Amino acid sequence: MTKIALVTGGSKGIGFASAKALYDIGYTVIVAARNAETLQQCVQGFAAERFIPMVADVTSESAVQSLFAAIRDRFGRLDLLFNNAGNNSPAKTIEEISFDEWSRVFSANVHSTFLCAKEAIKIMKAQTPMGGRIINNASISALTPRLYTAPYTASKHAVTGLTKAISLDCRQFNIACGQINIGNAETTLSNRMKKGVYQADGSIKAEDMMNVDDVAAAIQMMAQLPITTNVLEITIMANNMPYVGRG
């Protein structure tokens, strides 16, 4: 039986690399993102029946419900969810951050993760055999903040709490939930780090990057474990990035 995976934010960057990695080990992969044009471009060259684009704004409860209803109707099951959709926050001091900016980051990073996990759990509990795996993209900022990133840091800490709660609440249903803390994977969104980002002392410096395919390999490893084994947290980062000893 072919396993079914859903990758949110899957049309580019970490999401696309991870979707491809799951495809390469035999999963049928549903790639969800907001932009239909980007989605159609990213699925070119893959088997249409195994690399499937679905347009969805995962910050919308109704859109998430529709997405998972479509998955349920078409496949009848879901074996893996990679919650990768998210948004960064501009570098600002706390008093400069507007509530709209704060809310937008939490909507993208926390609310979307909750909404997708909620619907995935419903499917995983009802299917035969019961169970599945949920992986949340938590980021290095779930562990240690960067300077001037309060919304992003707070939201990623919230993802950690949600990951642990899902792991505890759902293990009795053979659902494993873990998270991946990613530091400096090279994508179009992270290229700014090569130009320089704030350090703990207020200076701005370029940072070392790692290949995004190395992140995808970690997702692939987690996906191939038996459901009796959970990776609660894994941290993968560019070896020379200024994380250990930050501050």
Secondary structure, DSSP 8 states (H G I E B T S, - for coil): ---EEEEETTTSHHHHHHHHHHHHTT-EEEEEES-HHHHHHHTTTS-TTTEEEEE--TTSHHHHHHHHHHHHHHHS---EEEE-------S--GGG--HHHHHHHHIIIIIHHHHHHHHHHHHHHHSSS--EEEEEE--GGGTS--TT-HHHHHHHHHHHHHHHHHHHHHGGGTEEEEEEEEE-EESTTTTHHHH-EE-TTS-EE----EEHHHHHHHHHHHHHS-TT----EEEEE-TTSS-TT--
